[in-house]
Amino acid sequence: MENKRVLIIDDVITAGTAIRESFNLLKSVHATPVGVSIALDRMERVSLEDPSSATQAIMRDFSIPVLSIISLPQLQAFLSLNSSYDYEVLDSIVAYREQYGV
């Protein structure tokens, strides 16, 4: 992996732990992480002390871009406009974002 440029791909980012571990593992084998691509960005706060999202923290801490296919607010907006989905799903997303979201 030495001198290889690597794109980290993950299904979902919550706290960013897996991405941080991947970044450090790649650096340990002298590869260069060049960015992160994720399917769903939950836009969850890193901690009470750090109100930024995990995505923002990864970009800040490692100076690499992080791109997602969809974010939780986008999914919430889609569900709110589409009556074919059960309102319990939307309500659970709203509650989750109120508790953990940025």
PyMOL commands that set and color helices and strands:
alter all, ss='L'
color gray80, all
select helices_A, chain A and resi 17-28+54-62+72-81+87-100
alter helices_A, ss='H'
color red, helices_A
select strands_A, chain A and resi 5-13+32-41+66-71
alter strands_A, ss='S'
color yellow, strands_A
deselect
rebuild
show_as cartoon
